[in-house]
């Protein structure tokens, strides 16, 4: 048996790709990102919750805040690296992990939508 909770947060961030022949993506542009954090675990707590959704929202807000309105290329964590959505998903997930206290048996997956048709995901535990 597994329970799952998902919280979504929208934000805008800027970047330009630094890969060879990036086409129009090589110019500074923005994306209306949607960060979707999903937590999974086998047990509910004494109140019948997997996690406190308000705490998850607060953790996701804190995790995304650094990138909201920012140009990713200008941030130290992207120095010398292509500012891909995959890297951004990992950085948000890592910040979420630091900001949100969770029980050890709860796993986290961060899906990052860069538009309504394309998403990437980062799963630090490698679970499906």
FENQUIRA-V993193 format. One record per pair of residues at least 24 apart in sequence whose ideal C-beta (glycine too) atoms are under 10 Angstrom apart, sorted by the first residue. I is the first residue (numbers start at 0). J is the second residue. Records with the same first field share a line. If there is no record, write none. Layout:
BEGIN
I=J / J
END
This chain:
BEGIN
0=40 / 41 / 42 / 43
1=39 / 40 / 41 / 42 / 49 / 106
2=38 / 39 / 40 / 41 / 42 / 43 / 47 / 48 / 49 / 50 / 105
3=37 / 38 / 39 / 40 / 49 / 106 / 108
4=36 / 37 / 38 / 39 / 40 / 48 / 49 / 50 / 51 / 52 / 55 / 105
5=35 / 36 / 37 / 38 / 39 / 52 / 55 / 108 / 110
6=34 / 35 / 36 / 37 / 38 / 50 / 52 / 53 / 54 / 55 / 56 / 57 / 58 / 59 / 60 / 95
7=33 / 34 / 35 / 36 / 37 / 56 / 59 / 110 / 112
8=32 / 33 / 34 / 35 / 36 / 55 / 56 / 58 / 59 / 60 / 62 / 63 / 64 / 67 / 91
9=33 / 34 / 35 / 63 / 67 / 112
10=34 / 59 / 60 / 63 / 64 / 66 / 67 / 68 / 69 / 91
11=66 / 67 / 68 / 69
12=63 / 65 / 66 / 67 / 68 / 69 / 70 / 71 / 74 / 82 / 84 / 87 / 113
13=66 / 68 / 69 / 70 / 71 / 72 / 73 / 82
14=66 / 69 / 70 / 71 / 72 / 73 / 74 / 77 / 81 / 82 / 83 / 84 / 86 / 87
15=70 / 71 / 72 / 81 / 82
16=72 / 81 / 82 / 83
17=72 / 77 / 79 / 80 / 81 / 82 / 83
18=81 / 83
21=81
27=70 / 72
29=68 / 70
30=71 / 84 / 87 / 111 / 112 / 113 / 114 / 117
31=112 / 113 / 114 / 115
32=63 / 66 / 67 / 84 / 87 / 88 / 91 / 111 / 112 / 113 / 114 / 118
33=63 / 110 / 111 / 112 / 113 / 114 / 115 / 118
34=59 / 60 / 62 / 63 / 66 / 87 / 88 / 91 / 92 / 95 / 109 / 110 / 111 / 112
35=59 / 88 / 108 / 109 / 110 / 111 / 112 / 118 / 120
36=62 / 63 / 91 / 92 / 95 / 99 / 107 / 108 / 109 / 110 / 111
37=106 / 107 / 108 / 109 / 110 / 120 / 122
38=95 / 99 / 101 / 102 / 105 / 106 / 107 / 108
39=104 / 105 / 106 / 107 / 108 / 124 / 126 / 127
40=101 / 102 / 103 / 104 / 105 / 106
41=102 / 104 / 105
42=102 / 104 / 105
44=102
49=101 / 102 / 105
50=99 / 100 / 101 / 102 / 105
51=99 / 100 / 101
54=98 / 99 / 100 / 101
55=95 / 98 / 99 / 101 / 107
56=99
57=98 / 99
58=94 / 95 / 96 / 97 / 98 / 99 / 100 / 101 / 107
59=91 / 94 / 95 / 98 / 99 / 109
60=95 / 98
61=94 / 95 / 97 / 98 / 99
62=90 / 91 / 92 / 93 / 94 / 95 / 96 / 97 / 98 / 99 / 109
63=87 / 91 / 94 / 95 / 111
64=94 / 98
65=90 / 91 / 94
66=90 / 91 / 94
83=113 / 119
84=111 / 112 / 113 / 114 / 117 / 118 / 119 / 120 / 121
85=111 / 119 / 120 / 121
86=111 / 119 / 121
87=111 / 113 / 119 / 121
88=112 / 113 / 118 / 119 / 120 / 121 / 122
89=119 / 120 / 121 / 122 / 123
90=121
91=121
92=120 / 121 / 122 / 123
93=121 / 123
95=123
96=123
END
